[in-house]
Amino acid sequence: MTIIPADNRILYYSRDRETFGFLSHFHPSPIVIDGEAWPTVEHYYQAQKSPIAAYRNAIRSAVHPGHVKRLSAPPVGKARLVEGSWFAKNGKIPRADWAEVKLDIMRRGDQAKFAQNPDLAELLLATGDAELIEDAANDAFWGIGKDGNGPNWAGRILMEVRDRLRLAAVGGRAEWSSAPPEAVAER
């Protein structure tokens, strides 16, 4: 039985990592998308930054998702990030539309993770209606950032996936598209 924190908020990056670490994109959860196998959602997500086969193979073969994140760093920026960047080492740049497509790519990865790993889907559903929060101080986009006011996109997408799983469990249509849940409900 899953015990939800008293504040009905699951802070899975730090505070509640021991119990809810499976929500992380770094959690080992093999997925296959478009005929390609990925060891984690992080591997899949970062690989989508470029169609270059050598880049994608470097991402796929990275043992740890933390290494994947370093490999996928942009070729310009903070020196400590650029140092491990596959793009910087190879004189390449990530796809130009990355900012526009990254949410849908993450959505697709998370949908695959829980659709293809029923044990994880069961754990996600067991979170009930708790708010899922990536309490990463160093990430004010996917998480809530230092000030706690970041948009928490990682948590929001997980809650969308949970809603779709719940709908499927009660016999409704759970469409695994990139459309937001409201749009799926309106179809």
C-alpha positions in Angstrom: 0.0 0.0 0.0 1.3 3.4 -1.0 1.3 6.0 1.7 0.8 9.5 0.4 2.4 12.3 2.3 0.0 14.2 4.6 0.1 17.4 2.5 -1.1 15.3 -0.6 2.0 16.4 -2.5 4.6 14.0 -3.7 7.9 15.7 -4.0 9.6 12.9 -5.9 13.0 14.5 -6.8 14.2 15.0 -3.2 11.9 14.8 -0.2 10.0 11.6 -1.3 12.6 10.0 -3.6 12.9 6.8 -1.6 9.2 5.9 -2.1 8.4 7.7 -5.4 11.7 7.6 -7.3 10.0 5.6 -10.0 8.4 8.8 -11.2 11.8 10.1 -12.3 12.8 10.2 -15.9 16.1 8.6 -14.8 14.3 5.5 -13.3 15.2 2.3 -15.2 12.1 1.6 -17.3 12.8 0.2 -20.8 10.6 1.6 -23.5 10.2 1.1 -27.2 9.1 4.0 -29.4 9.0 3.9 -33.2 10.8 0.6 -33.1 13.7 2.0 -31.0 14.5 0.7 -27.5 15.5 3.1 -24.8 16.6 2.2 -21.2 14.9 5.2 -19.6 12.6 8.1 -20.6 15.6 10.4 -20.2 17.5 8.5 -22.8 14.5 8.7 -25.2 13.9 12.4 -24.5 17.5 13.5 -25.0 18.0 11.4 -28.1 15.2 13.4 -29.8 17.4 16.5 -29.9 19.0 15.3 -33.1 18.3 12.8 -35.9 22.1 12.2 -36.3 22.6 8.4 -35.9 26.0 8.8 -34.1 24.4 11.2 -31.5 21.4 8.9 -30.9 23.7 5.9 -30.6 25.9 7.7 -28.1 22.8 8.5 -26.0 21.4 5.0 -26.2 24.7 3.4 -25.2 25.3 5.8 -22.2 25.0 3.7 -19.0 23.6 6.3 -16.7 20.9 8.9 -17.5 23.1 11.6 -15.8 25.7 10.9 -18.5 22.9 11.2 -21.1 22.0 14.6 -19.8 25.7 15.8 -20.1 26.0 14.4 -23.6 22.9 16.2 -24.7 24.0 19.6 -23.4 23.9 22.5 -25.9 27.3 23.3 -27.6 27.4 26.8 -26.1 26.8 28.0 -22.5 28.2 27.1 -19.2 31.7 25.6 -19.5 31.0 22.7 -17.2 28.0 21.7 -19.3 29.7 22.2 -22.7 32.6 20.1 -21.6 30.6 16.9 -21.8 28.4 17.9 -24.8 28.3 15.5 -27.8 27.2 18.5 -29.8 30.2 20.6 -28.8 32.7 17.8 -29.4 31.3 17.1 -32.9 30.6 20.6 -34.1 26.8 20.0 -34.3 23.8 21.7 -32.9 20.5 20.4 -31.6 17.3 20.6 -33.7 16.1 24.2 -34.2 12.6 23.5 -33.0 13.5 21.9 -29.7 11.8 24.5 -27.5 8.6 24.0 -29.3 8.6 20.2 -29.3 10.2 19.1 -26.0 6.9 19.0 -24.0 5.3 16.7 -26.5 8.4 14.5 -26.7 8.5 14.2 -22.9 4.7 13.4 -22.9 5.3 10.7 -25.4 8.2 9.2 -23.4 6.2 9.2 -20.1 3.1 7.7 -21.9 5.3 4.9 -23.2 6.9 4.3 -19.8 3.6 3.7 -18.0 1.8 2.0 -20.9 4.7 -0.5 -21.4 5.6 -1.1 -17.8 2.3 -2.1 -16.0 4.0 -2.4 -12.6 4.9 1.3 -12.8 1.4 2.2 -14.1 0.0 0.5 -11.0 2.3 2.6 -8.8 1.4 5.8 -10.6 -2.3 5.1 -10.2 -1.7 4.4 -6.5 -0.7 8.1 -6.1 -4.4 8.9 -6.2 -5.0 12.6 -6.6 -1.8 13.7 -5.0 0.0 16.5 -6.7 3.2 15.2 -8.3 6.1 17.7 -8.0 9.6 17.5 -9.2 11.2 19.4 -6.3 14.5 20.0 -8.1 16.0 23.3 -7.0 18.2 23.4 -10.0 15.4 23.1 -12.6 12.8 25.8 -12.9 11.2 24.4 -16.0 10.7 20.7 -15.4 10.7 21.2 -11.7 9.8 24.0 -9.3 13.2 25.6 -9.1 14.9 27.3 -6.2 12.0 29.6 -5.4 9.4 26.8 -5.7 7.5 28.7 -8.4 8.7 26.8 -11.5 6.0 25.4 -13.8 6.7 21.8 -12.7 6.3 20.4 -16.3 7.6 17.0 -15.3 5.0 16.6 -12.6 2.2 18.1 -14.7 2.9 15.6 -17.5 2.9 12.7 -15.1 -0.5 13.8 -13.7 -1.8 13.9 -17.3 -0.5 10.4 -17.9 -2.1 9.3 -14.6 -5.4 10.8 -15.6 -5.3 8.9 -18.9 -4.4 5.6 -17.2 -7.3 6.2 -14.8 -9.7 6.8 -17.7 -8.5 3.6 -19.4 -8.9 1.6 -16.2 -12.6 2.6 -16.0 -13.2 1.7 -19.6 -13.0 5.1 -21.1 -10.9 6.1 -24.1 -7.4 6.8 -23.1 -5.8 8.3 -26.2 -2.1 8.4 -26.0 -1.6 11.5 -28.0 0.3 14.7 -27.3 -3.0 16.5 -26.9 -3.7 17.9 -23.4 -6.3 15.9 -21.3 -9.0 18.5 -21.9 -8.7 18.1 -25.7 -8.8 14.3 -25.4 -12.0 14.5 -23.2 -13.6 16.8 -25.8 -13.1 14.4 -28.7 
